Amino acid sequence: MGIIGWLILGLVAGVIARFLVPGRDPMGWVGTLLLGLAGSLLGGFLADLIFDDEAVGLFGSVVGAVIVLLAYNAWARKESVA
């Protein structure tokens, strides 16, 4: 998959993850794209650990992006309280 494919997959995964996680996330398109790309990397890493397979596709990317978004929200909430 080329760079454009990675960017499209990252953007789609980021949008789906933001839709699935409740709450308001103040990030634009670039933040959503980076969220999806980080989720793809995390999903690929987890799939390699669990299934011994690196090809996770959109589902693994979305799962990874949801985990990254939840971790980011927990970190941002902690920083705003302190």
N, C-alpha and C positions, 0 to 999 in steps of 0.2 A: 504494500500500500504506500502510495506516495505521501508527500507532505500535505498536500491538499486534502487527501483522504483522512489523514490523522487529525487535521484541523476541523473537518466537518464532523467526524466521529466525536471529537472532544466537545465541540459546541453542542451537538445533540445530546450527548451524555450529561453535560452540565445543565442544560435546560430541563431535562427530565428529572435530574437530581434536585434541582431547585423547586420543581413542581411537587415532588414527593415529600420533601422535608418542610414541615410547617414553619411558619414565621416569615418575617420580612428579612431579606438578605440584600443589603445595599451594595450591589456590585453590578457593573455594566456588562457589556458583551465580552470585553476582554477578560474580566474576572470570571465570567461563566465559562469562557473557552479554557482558561487556565485551570479552573476547577475540573472540567471534563478531562483535560489532558492528565492532570495529577491522578484523577480517578482511574483513568485507563492504565497508568503505570501501576497504581496500587492493585487494581483488579488483575492485571497480568502477573504481578508478584504473588498475590494470594492464590491464583489458579495454578501457578507453577508449584507452590508449596502443597496445595491440597490435591490437585488432580494430575500433577506432573505434566501439565500441558500449558503452553504459553498463549494459545489462541483463545481468547475469551469473548471477543466480539462486543457488541453493544451492551449485552446484559452485564457482563463483568465490568465494563467501563462505568455503567450506571451504579452498580453496587459499590465500586470503589469511590465514585464521586459522592455518593450519599455518605459514606464513611468519612471522607475528607471534609465534607460540608458540616457534618455533625461535630467533628473535631474542631473545625474553625469556629463554629458558633459557640462551643464551650469555651474556647480560648478567648474569643472576643467578649463574651459575657464576663469572664473572670477579669479581664483587663479593664472593663468599664466599671466594675464594682470597686476595684482597688484604687 
